[in-house]
């Protein structure tokens, strides 16, 4: 075994470094040329378990045409290689050092290094954006060797392949929610590209874009924006103003602005990307359907449902024409349209689309797939919105268990599923079931995303909402304040999420009868919504209704009534007469008008309704 030769080498340490080298040299002289080449090839790998499949791949790229297995057996017998398990090997660090010296003496050294790098590039490109546990397990053994190619043997990566190992490593960690582990690889990708190509090269632009995407995922928007802009400008300089990659960069920057609620900045970029894609690829192309979906998603975020719906429908019909009625991309479009209908309270329109999308995904992707889990969750959300809790619960639990099986127990998507199930229990008043799930989700997000992330602020808000529902006001208040403060730091003082947090804190104060504390917060939220969304927006209607509700509670009927009327008018125009919010606003106004009537009239009206 390897331990034997290591013990022998250690005994010779007293003879000095030359004694260790001499012992190795004696063993080396006994090897045939083919065994020496294989030993040198193996020295390229990191000091970690080496899958035999990778060794075969390197040999293939290096054009080695001898019996690898027979020579591998010789190396094991000569104590230069340890067999850890079937088809898995490892080299000791001192032996690796000596073998790498021998590698430099080989005429085939450059070819072996290039073959090693080509193998690792192929591995990197096979790592998906969100690896499942199976894909994660398959890639895990290759990761230290991929890192070796990216760092030690970077010079033997071709120009076209230079950043591939870095990006594969980044995807591997980012796909598991390991943003801190992914970050140095994306940073090294950018520095390696700049070192080799200076500042003007597509690989530099790609590295800028990928680093920006990581920052975006972490909620580090101020770090992401300048990188997106640099990537866009560089892509234009390198490829011209009219190129599909320019459209992609425009779309990425627009997505950032949408995440920040900067809708007026995002819209022209989405439109430019859509028009450019049509000019370059024609009106009937999958990339056009993607752009239509992106623009529709922006309008959906703004609750401009009448603008979003025709775009979603166009995207769905185009995808069907190009790919046929039965395709996983069709399922995505069905899901997007269903989400829109769900948000409008058009549940009977949304449900069959959700079910179609779920059935289609199971058919094409199998019962165990991330997209299937997404569909289960979306259908559960629909049922929760309708109060169909017994239908929703098993779907939420299926989605949670599937995500755990596919991605492991410690992944941001698991935290999202925990939060969704907690929301269901919260809606049912099952507070003792909801609280531990909210806390798990919050703890997991902090561990994976860091203490300063918009998603952490959302979890703080959800837990605070639970405590408020239980009347645990002293527990809820500090969480609402933390969420508000964090959102301001991360998103700036002018953001829709900040307005939502102001509203939430105001609702808490209203529940406590702290009207003088609640009123300025409601007013701030209303004014912010108006500045960001315009005077005629459903969110403005909700803020008007909230402020009216405060005045209503104080019996300030003359202050409340015009606000209720404004809220109802906006909702009827933008959401329709049968939207749940419209119905709620109408009922609030009717309730206020009843309360304003003298007691005798109210009693008569009540008795009249009783005998109808």
C-alpha positions as CSV (number, residue, x, y, z in Angstrom):
1,X,0.0,0.0,0.0
2,X,0.9,3.6,-0.3
3,X,1.5,3.8,3.4
4,X,4.4,1.4,3.1
5,X,6.4,3.5,0.6
6,X,5.6,6.6,2.6
7,X,7.0,5.0,5.7
8,X,10.1,4.0,3.8
9,X,10.5,7.5,2.4
10,X,10.1,8.9,5.9
11,X,12.8,6.6,7.2
12,X,15.2,8.1,4.7
13,X,14.4,11.7,5.7
14,X,17.5,11.5,7.9
15,X,19.5,11.2,4.7
16,X,18.0,14.5,3.7
17,X,16.0,15.5,0.6
18,X,18.3,13.7,-1.7
19,X,17.6,10.5,0.1
20,X,13.8,10.8,-0.5
21,X,14.4,11.7,-4.1
22,X,16.8,8.8,-4.5
23,X,14.2,6.3,-3.1
24,X,11.7,7.6,-5.5
25,X,14.2,7.5,-8.4
26,X,14.9,3.8,-7.7
27,X,11.2,3.0,-8.1
28,X,10.9,5.3,-11.1
29,X,13.7,3.5,-13.0
30,X,11.7,0.2,-12.8
31,X,8.8,1.6,-14.8
32,X,8.1,1.1,-18.5
33,X,7.8,4.3,-20.6
34,X,4.0,3.9,-20.8
35,X,3.6,3.6,-17.0
36,X,5.8,6.7,-16.6
37,X,3.5,8.7,-19.0
38,X,0.4,7.6,-17.0
39,X,2.1,8.5,-13.7
40,X,2.9,12.0,-15.1
41,X,-0.7,12.3,-16.3
42,X,-2.0,11.4,-12.8
43,X,0.3,14.1,-11.3
44,X,-1.8,16.7,-13.1
45,X,-4.7,16.0,-10.8
46,X,-5.3,17.7,-7.5
47,X,-4.5,16.0,-4.1
48,X,-7.9,14.5,-4.0
49,X,-9.7,11.3,-5.1
50,X,-9.4,10.9,-8.8
51,X,-12.2,9.2,-10.7
52,X,-10.9,6.8,-13.4
53,X,-13.3,8.2,-15.9
54,X,-11.4,11.5,-15.8
55,X,-8.1,9.8,-16.3
56,X,-9.5,8.0,-19.4
57,X,-10.8,11.3,-20.7
58,X,-7.4,13.1,-20.3
59,X,-5.7,10.2,-22.0
60,X,-8.1,10.4,-24.9
61,X,-7.6,14.1,-25.3
62,X,-3.8,13.6,-25.0
63,X,-3.9,10.8,-27.7
64,X,-2.4,8.1,-25.4
65,X,-3.1,4.8,-27.0
66,X,-1.9,2.1,-24.5
67,X,-3.5,-0.1,-21.9
68,X,-4.2,2.4,-19.2
69,X,-5.6,-0.1,-16.6
70,X,-2.6,-2.5,-16.9
71,X,-0.2,0.4,-16.3
72,X,-2.4,1.7,-13.5
73,X,-2.0,-1.6,-11.7
74,X,1.7,-1.4,-12.0
75,X,1.7,2.1,-10.4
76,X,-0.4,0.8,-7.5
77,X,2.0,-2.2,-7.1
78,X,4.9,0.2,-7.1
79,X,3.3,2.4,-4.4
80,X,3.1,5.4,-6.6
81,X,-0.6,5.4,-6.6
82,X,-3.2,4.4,-4.0
83,X,-6.5,2.7,-4.9
84,X,-9.2,4.2,-2.7
85,X,-12.2,2.3,-4.1
86,X,-13.1,0.7,-7.4
87,X,-12.1,3.1,-10.1
88,X,-11.0,5.8,-7.7
89,X,-7.4,6.7,-6.9
90,X,-5.2,9.2,-5.1
91,X,-1.5,10.3,-5.1
92,X,0.4,11.5,-2.0
93,X,1.5,15.1,-2.0
94,X,5.3,14.3,-1.9
95,X,4.9,11.7,-4.7
96,X,2.9,14.2,-6.8
97,X,5.6,16.8,-6.4
98,X,8.3,14.4,-7.6
99,X,6.0,13.2,-10.5
100,X,5.4,16.7,-11.6
101,X,9.2,17.2,-11.9
102,X,9.3,14.1,-14.1
103,X,6.4,15.5,-16.1
104,X,8.5,18.5,-17.2
105,X,11.1,16.1,-18.7
106,X,8.5,14.4,-20.9
107,X,8.3,15.5,-24.6
108,X,4.5,15.0,-24.3
109,X,4.2,17.3,-21.2
110,X,2.4,20.1,-23.1
111,X,0.0,17.7,-24.7
112,X,-0.9,16.1,-21.4
113,X,-1.5,19.5,-19.8
114,X,-3.7,20.5,-22.7
115,X,-5.6,17.2,-22.5
116,X,-6.1,17.7,-18.8
117,X,-7.5,21.2,-19.3
118,X,-9.8,20.0,-22.2
119,X,-11.2,17.3,-19.9
120,X,-11.9,19.8,-17.1
121,X,-13.5,22.3,-19.6
122,X,-15.9,19.5,-20.7
123,X,-16.7,18.8,-17.0
124,X,-17.3,22.5,-16.3
125,X,-19.6,22.9,-19.2
126,X,-21.7,20.0,-18.1
127,X,-22.5,21.5,-14.7
128,X,-26.0,22.9,-14.8
129,X,-27.1,26.3,-13.4
130,X,-29.0,24.6,-10.6
131,X,-27.5,21.1,-10.0
132,X,-29.7,18.5,-8.4
133,X,-28.3,16.3,-5.6
134,X,-27.5,13.6,-8.2
135,X,-25.8,16.1,-10.5
136,X,-24.1,17.6,-7.5
137,X,-22.8,14.2,-6.5
138,X,-21.6,13.4,-10.0
139,X,-19.6,16.7,-10.2
140,X,-18.3,16.7,-6.6
141,X,-15.3,14.4,-7.2
142,X,-14.2,16.5,-10.3
143,X,-14.4,19.9,-8.4
144,X,-10.8,19.9,-6.9
145,X,-9.4,18.9,-10.3
146,X,-11.4,21.6,-12.0
147,X,-9.9,24.1,-9.6
148,X,-6.5,22.8,-10.5
149,X,-7.1,23.5,-14.2
150,X,-8.4,27.0,-13.4
151,X,-5.4,27.9,-11.3
152,X,-2.2,25.7,-11.7
153,X,-2.7,24.9,-15.5
154,X,-4.5,28.1,-16.5
155,X,-1.8,28.8,-19.2
156,X,-2.8,25.6,-21.0
157,X,-6.4,26.7,-21.4
158,X,-7.2,27.9,-24.9
159,X,-8.5,31.4,-25.3
160,X,-12.0,30.0,-26.0
161,X,-11.9,27.8,-22.9
162,X,-10.1,30.2,-20.4
163,X,-13.1,31.2,-18.3
164,X,-15.0,27.9,-18.6
165,X,-13.5,26.2,-15.5
166,X,-14.2,29.3,-13.3
167,X,-17.8,29.5,-14.5
168,X,-18.3,25.8,-13.9
169,X,-17.0,26.1,-10.3
170,X,-19.2,29.2,-9.8
171,X,-22.3,27.4,-11.1
172,X,-21.5,24.4,-8.9
173,X,-21.5,26.5,-5.7
174,X,-24.1,29.1,-6.6
175,X,-26.6,26.4,-7.7
176,X,-26.5,25.1,-4.1
177,X,-26.9,28.6,-2.6
178,X,-23.2,28.8,-1.7
179,X,-22.8,32.4,-2.9
180,X,-19.7,33.0,-0.7
181,X,-18.0,30.0,-2.2
182,X,-19.0,30.9,-5.8
183,X,-17.8,34.6,-5.5
184,X,-14.0,34.0,-5.6
185,X,-14.4,31.9,-8.8
186,X,-16.4,34.5,-10.6
187,X,-13.9,37.2,-9.5
188,X,-11.0,35.0,-10.7
189,X,-12.7,34.5,-14.0
190,X,-12.8,38.3,-14.5
191,X,-9.2,38.8,-13.4
192,X,-7.9,35.9,-15.6
193,X,-9.8,37.2,-18.6
194,X,-8.5,40.8,-18.1
195,X,-4.9,39.5,-17.6
196,X,-4.9,37.5,-20.8
197,X,-7.1,39.8,-23.0
198,X,-6.8,43.1,-21.3
199,X,-10.2,44.9,-21.1
200,X,-11.7,44.4,-24.6
201,X,-12.7,40.8,-25.1
202,X,-16.0,38.8,-25.1
203,X,-14.7,36.7,-22.2
204,X,-14.2,39.8,-20.1
205,X,-17.8,40.9,-20.9
206,X,-19.1,37.5,-20.0
207,X,-17.2,37.5,-16.7
208,X,-18.5,40.9,-15.8
209,X,-22.0,39.7,-16.5
210,X,-21.7,36.6,-14.5
211,X,-20.3,38.4,-11.5
212,X,-23.1,40.9,-11.8
213,X,-25.6,38.1,-11.8
214,X,-24.2,36.7,-8.6
215,X,-24.3,40.1,-6.9
216,X,-27.9,40.4,-8.2
217,X,-28.8,37.0,-6.6
218,X,-27.3,38.3,-3.3
219,X,-29.3,41.5,-3.4
220,X,-26.1,43.5,-3.9
221,X,-27.7,45.7,-6.5
222,X,-25.4,48.6,-6.2
223,X,-22.4,46.3,-6.9
224,X,-24.2,44.6,-9.8
225,X,-25.4,47.6,-11.7
226,X,-22.0,49.0,-12.8
227,X,-20.8,45.5,-13.9
228,X,-24.0,45.0,-16.0
229,X,-23.4,48.5,-17.6
230,X,-19.7,47.7,-18.3
231,X,-20.7,44.3,-19.9
232,X,-23.3,46.0,-22.1
233,X,-21.0,48.8,-23.3
234,X,-18.2,46.3,-23.9
235,X,-20.4,44.0,-25.9
236,X,-21.6,46.9,-28.0
237,X,-18.0,47.9,-28.8
238,X,-17.0,44.4,-29.6
239,X,-20.0,43.1,-31.5
240,X,-21.8,46.3,-32.6
241,X,-25.0,47.9,-31.4
242,X,-27.1,45.2,-33.2
243,X,-26.3,41.8,-31.9
244,X,-28.2,39.1,-29.9
245,X,-25.7,39.4,-27.1
246,X,-26.4,43.1,-26.8
247,X,-30.1,42.2,-26.4
248,X,-29.2,39.8,-23.7
249,X,-27.2,42.4,-21.8
250,X,-30.1,44.9,-22.1
251,X,-32.4,42.3,-20.7
252,X,-30.1,41.5,-17.7
253,X,-29.8,45.2,-16.8
254,X,-33.6,45.5,-17.1
255,X,-34.1,42.5,-14.8
256,X,-31.9,44.3,-12.2
257,X,-34.0,47.4,-12.4
258,X,-37.2,45.4,-12.1
259,X,-35.8,43.7,-9.0
260,X,-35.2,47.1,-7.5
261,X,-38.7,48.4,-8.5
262,X,-37.1,50.9,-10.9
263,X,-39.8,50.1,-13.5
264,X,-39.4,53.3,-15.6
265,X,-35.7,52.4,-16.0
266,X,-36.4,48.8,-16.9
267,X,-39.2,49.3,-19.4
268,X,-37.3,51.0,-22.3
269,X,-34.5,48.4,-22.0
270,X,-37.0,45.5,-22.2
271,X,-38.6,47.1,-25.2
272,X,-35.2,47.7,-26.9
273,X,-34.2,44.1,-26.3
274,X,-37.5,42.9,-27.8
275,X,-37.3,45.1,-30.9
276,X,-33.6,44.2,-31.5
277,X,-34.3,40.5,-31.2
278,X,-37.2,40.8,-33.7
279,X,-34.9,42.7,-36.2
280,X,-32.1,40.2,-35.8
281,X,-33.9,36.9,-35.6
282,X,-37.3,37.6,-37.1
283,X,-40.8,37.9,-35.5
284,X,-41.1,34.1,-35.0
285,X,-38.3,33.0,-32.8
286,X,-38.0,31.5,-29.3
287,X,-35.8,34.5,-28.2
288,X,-38.7,36.8,-29.2
289,X,-41.1,34.8,-27.1
290,X,-38.6,35.1,-24.2
291,X,-38.5,38.9,-24.6
292,X,-42.3,39.1,-24.7
293,X,-42.4,37.1,-21.4
294,X,-39.9,39.4,-19.8
295,X,-41.8,42.5,-20.8
296,X,-45.0,40.9,-19.6
297,X,-43.3,40.1,-16.3
298,X,-42.4,43.8,-15.8
299,X,-46.0,44.8,-16.4
300,X,-47.1,42.1,-14.0
301,X,-44.8,43.4,-11.3
302,X,-46.4,46.8,-11.8
303,X,-49.9,45.2,-11.7
304,X,-50.5,46.4,-15.2
305,X,-52.4,43.3,-15.9
306,X,-54.2,44.5,-19.1
307,X,-50.7,45.2,-20.6
308,X,-49.2,42.0,-19.5
309,X,-51.9,39.6,-20.6
310,X,-51.7,40.0,-24.4
311,X,-47.9,39.6,-24.2
312,X,-48.1,36.4,-22.2
313,X,-50.7,35.1,-24.7
314,X,-48.5,36.0,-27.7
315,X,-45.5,34.3,-26.1
316,X,-47.6,31.2,-25.4
317,X,-49.0,31.0,-28.9
318,X,-45.6,31.6,-30.5
319,X,-43.9,28.9,-28.3
320,X,-46.7,26.4,-29.4
321,X,-46.2,27.3,-33.1
322,X,-42.4,26.8,-32.9
323,X,-42.2,23.8,-30.5
324,X,-45.6,22.2,-30.7
325,X,-48.3,22.0,-28.1
326,X,-46.4,19.6,-25.9
327,X,-43.1,21.0,-24.8
328,X,-41.5,22.1,-21.5
329,X,-41.2,25.7,-22.7
330,X,-45.0,25.7,-23.4
331,X,-45.5,24.7,-19.8
332,X,-43.5,27.7,-18.7
333,X,-45.7,30.0,-20.7
334,X,-48.8,28.3,-19.4
335,X,-47.6,28.9,-15.8
336,X,-46.8,32.6,-16.5
337,X,-50.3,33.2,-17.7
338,X,-51.8,31.3,-14.8
339,X,-49.8,33.4,-12.3
340,X,-51.3,36.5,-14.0
341,X,-54.9,35.2,-13.7
342,X,-54.2,34.1,-10.1
343,X,-53.1,37.6,-9.2
344,X,-56.3,39.1,-10.7
345,X,-58.5,36.7,-8.7
346,X,-59.4,34.9,-11.9
347,X,-59.1,31.6,-10.2
348,X,-61.2,29.6,-12.6
349,X,-59.0,30.8,-15.5
350,X,-55.8,30.1,-13.6
351,X,-56.5,26.6,-12.3
352,X,-56.7,24.7,-15.6
353,X,-53.5,26.4,-16.8
354,X,-51.6,25.4,-13.6
355,X,-52.8,21.8,-14.0
356,X,-51.8,21.7,-17.7
357,X,-48.4,23.0,-16.8
358,X,-47.9,20.5,-14.0
359,X,-49.1,17.6,-16.1
360,X,-46.9,18.6,-19.0
361,X,-43.8,19.0,-16.8
362,X,-44.4,15.5,-15.3
363,X,-44.7,14.0,-18.7
364,X,-41.5,15.6,-20.2
365,X,-39.3,15.9,-17.1
366,X,-40.5,13.0,-14.9
367,X,-42.2,13.2,-11.5
368,X,-39.0,14.3,-9.7
369,X,-37.9,17.6,-11.2
370,X,-37.5,21.2,-9.9
371,X,-40.0,22.5,-12.4
372,X,-42.6,19.9,-11.2
373,X,-42.0,21.2,-7.6
374,X,-42.5,24.8,-8.9
375,X,-45.8,23.8,-10.5
376,X,-47.0,22.0,-7.3
377,X,-46.2,25.1,-5.3
378,X,-48.0,27.4,-7.7
379,X,-51.1,25.3,-7.7
380,X,-51.0,25.2,-3.9
381,X,-50.7,29.0,-3.8
382,X,-53.9,29.2,-5.9
383,X,-55.8,27.0,-3.6
384,X,-54.5,29.0,-0.6
385,X,-55.7,32.2,-2.2
386,X,-59.2,30.6,-2.6
387,X,-59.2,29.4,1.0
388,X,-59.0,25.7,-0.2
389,X,-56.5,24.9,2.5
390,X,-57.1,21.1,2.5
391,X,-56.3,21.1,-1.2
392,X,-53.2,23.3,-0.8
393,X,-51.5,21.6,2.1
394,X,-50.5,18.3,0.5
395,X,-49.2,20.1,-2.6
396,X,-47.0,22.4,-0.5
397,X,-45.6,19.4,1.4
398,X,-45.0,17.5,-1.8
399,X,-43.1,20.5,-3.2
400,X,-41.0,20.9,-0.1
401,X,-40.1,17.2,0.1
402,X,-39.2,17.1,-3.6
403,X,-37.0,20.2,-3.3
404,X,-35.2,18.6,-0.4
405,X,-34.7,15.3,-2.3
406,X,-33.4,17.2,-5.4
407,X,-31.3,20.0,-3.8
408,X,-30.7,18.8,-0.3
409,X,-31.9,20.2,3.1
410,X,-29.8,23.3,3.0
411,X,-30.8,25.3,-0.1
412,X,-32.5,28.7,-0.6
413,X,-35.4,26.9,-2.4
414,X,-36.0,24.8,0.7
415,X,-36.3,28.0,2.7
416,X,-38.8,29.4,0.2
417,X,-40.9,26.2,0.5
418,X,-40.8,26.3,4.3
419,X,-42.0,29.9,4.1
420,X,-44.9,29.0,1.8
421,X,-46.1,26.2,4.0
422,X,-45.9,28.5,7.0
423,X,-48.0,31.1,5.1
424,X,-50.7,28.4,4.7
425,X,-50.7,27.6,8.4
426,X,-50.7,31.3,9.2
427,X,-53.8,31.8,6.9
428,X,-55.5,29.0,8.8
429,X,-54.7,30.4,12.2
430,X,-52.4,27.4,12.9
431,X,-49.8,29.7,14.5
432,X,-48.0,27.0,16.4
433,X,-47.4,25.1,13.2
434,X,-46.4,28.2,11.2
435,X,-43.9,29.7,13.7
436,X,-41.2,27.0,13.6
437,X,-41.3,27.0,9.8
438,X,-40.9,30.7,9.6
439,X,-38.0,30.6,12.0
440,X,-36.4,27.7,10.0
441,X,-36.7,29.7,6.8
442,X,-35.3,32.8,8.4
443,X,-32.3,31.0,9.9
444,X,-31.6,29.1,6.7
445,X,-31.7,32.3,4.6
446,X,-29.3,34.1,7.0
447,X,-26.9,31.1,6.8
448,X,-27.0,30.9,3.0
449,X,-27.5,34.5,1.9
450,X,-26.0,36.4,4.8
451,X,-27.7,38.6,7.4
452,X,-28.1,41.5,4.8
453,X,-30.3,40.3,2.0
454,X,-33.8,41.3,0.8
455,X,-35.0,37.8,1.2
456,X,-34.0,37.9,4.9
457,X,-36.0,41.1,5.3
458,X,-39.0,39.3,3.8
459,X,-38.7,36.5,6.3
460,X,-38.4,38.9,9.2
461,X,-41.6,40.6,7.9
462,X,-43.4,37.3,7.6
463,X,-42.5,36.3,11.2
464,X,-43.6,39.7,12.4
465,X,-46.9,39.3,10.6
466,X,-47.5,36.0,12.5
467,X,-46.8,37.6,15.8
468,X,-49.1,40.5,14.9
469,X,-51.9,38.0,14.1
470,X,-51.4,36.5,17.5
471,X,-51.5,39.9,19.2
472,X,-47.8,39.5,20.2
473,X,-47.1,43.1,19.3
474,X,-43.9,43.5,21.4
475,X,-42.5,40.5,19.4
476,X,-43.6,41.8,16.1
477,X,-42.5,45.5,16.3
478,X,-38.7,45.0,16.4
479,X,-38.9,42.5,13.5
480,X,-40.9,45.0,11.4
481,X,-38.4,47.7,12.2
482,X,-35.5,45.4,11.3
483,X,-37.1,44.5,8.0
484,X,-37.8,48.2,7.2
485,X,-34.3,49.3,8.1
486,X,-32.6,46.5,6.1
487,X,-34.7,47.2,3.1
488,X,-33.7,50.9,3.2
489,X,-30.0,50.0,3.4
490,X,-30.2,47.4,0.6
491,X,-32.7,49.0,-1.7
492,X,-32.6,52.7,-0.9
493,X,-35.2,54.9,0.7
494,X,-37.4,55.0,-2.5
495,X,-38.5,51.4,-3.2
496,X,-41.8,49.6,-3.3
497,X,-40.6,47.1,-0.7
498,X,-39.8,50.0,1.6
499,X,-43.3,51.3,1.1
500,X,-44.7,47.8,1.9
501,X,-42.7,47.7,5.2
502,X,-44.0,51.2,6.1
503,X,-47.5,49.9,5.6
504,X,-46.9,46.8,7.7
505,X,-45.5,48.8,10.6
506,X,-48.4,51.2,10.4
507,X,-50.9,48.3,10.4
508,X,-49.2,47.0,13.6
509,X,-49.6,50.5,15.3
510,X,-53.2,50.7,14.1
511,X,-53.9,47.3,15.7
512,X,-52.5,48.6,19.0
513,X,-54.6,51.8,18.7
514,X,-51.4,53.8,18.3
515,X,-53.0,56.0,15.6
516,X,-50.6,58.9,15.9
517,X,-47.7,56.6,15.2
518,X,-49.5,54.8,12.3
519,X,-50.7,57.9,10.4
520,X,-47.4,59.3,9.2
521,X,-46.2,55.9,8.1
522,X,-49.4,55.3,6.0
523,X,-48.9,58.7,4.4
524,X,-45.3,58.1,3.6
525,X,-46.2,54.7,2.0
526,X,-49.0,56.3,0.0
527,X,-46.8,59.1,-1.3
528,X,-44.0,56.7,-2.1
529,X,-46.3,54.5,-4.1
530,X,-47.6,57.5,-6.0
531,X,-44.1,58.7,-6.8
532,X,-42.9,55.2,-8.0
533,X,-46.1,53.9,-9.7
534,X,-48.2,56.9,-10.6
535,X,-51.5,58.1,-9.1
536,X,-53.6,55.4,-10.8
537,X,-52.1,52.1,-9.7
538,X,-53.6,49.2,-7.7
539,X,-50.9,49.5,-5.0
540,X,-51.8,53.2,-4.6
541,X,-55.4,52.1,-4.2
542,X,-54.4,49.6,-1.4
543,X,-52.4,52.4,0.3
544,X,-55.4,54.8,0.1
545,X,-57.6,52.0,1.5
546,X,-55.2,51.5,4.4
547,X,-55.1,55.2,5.3
548,X,-58.9,55.4,5.0
549,X,-59.1,52.4,7.3
550,X,-57.1,54.2,9.9
551,X,-59.4,57.2,9.8
552,X,-62.4,54.9,9.8
553,X,-61.2,53.3,13.1
554,X,-60.9,56.8,14.6
555,X,-64.4,57.7,13.3
556,X,-62.9,60.4,11.1
557,X,-65.5,59.6,8.5
558,X,-65.1,62.8,6.5
559,X,-61.4,62.1,6.1
560,X,-61.9,58.4,5.3
561,X,-64.7,58.5,2.8
562,X,-63.0,60.3,-0.1
563,X,-60.0,57.9,0.3
564,X,-62.2,54.9,0.1
565,X,-63.9,56.3,-3.0
566,X,-60.6,57.0,-4.7
567,X,-59.3,53.4,-3.9
568,X,-62.5,51.9,-5.2
569,X,-62.4,53.9,-8.5
570,X,-58.8,52.9,-9.2
571,X,-59.5,49.2,-8.4
572,X,-62.6,49.1,-10.6
573,X,-60.7,50.7,-13.5
574,X,-57.4,48.7,-13.1
575,X,-58.5,45.4,-11.6
576,X,-62.1,45.0,-12.6
577,X,-65.3,44.9,-10.5
578,X,-64.9,41.3,-9.4
579,X,-61.3,41.4,-8.2
580,X,-61.0,40.5,-4.5
581,X,-59.4,43.9,-3.7
582,X,-62.2,45.8,-5.5
583,X,-64.8,43.8,-3.5
584,X,-63.0,44.6,-0.3
585,X,-62.7,48.3,-1.0
586,X,-66.4,48.4,-1.9
587,X,-67.4,46.7,1.3
588,X,-65.2,49.1,3.3
589,X,-67.0,52.1,1.8
590,X,-70.4,50.6,2.4
591,X,-69.5,49.8,6.0
592,X,-68.3,53.4,6.5
593,X,-71.5,54.8,5.1
594,X,-73.6,52.6,7.4
595,X,-71.5,53.8,10.4
596,X,-72.1,57.4,9.5
597,X,-75.9,57.0,9.6
598,X,-77.7,57.8,12.9
599,X,-78.2,54.8,15.2
600,X,-82.0,54.6,14.5
601,X,-81.4,54.4,10.7
602,X,-78.8,51.8,11.1
603,X,-81.1,49.7,13.2
604,X,-83.9,50.0,10.6
605,X,-81.5,49.1,7.8
606,X,-80.3,46.1,9.8
607,X,-83.9,44.8,10.5
608,X,-84.8,45.4,6.9
609,X,-81.9,43.2,5.7
610,X,-82.8,40.6,8.2
611,X,-86.4,40.1,6.9
612,X,-85.4,40.3,3.2
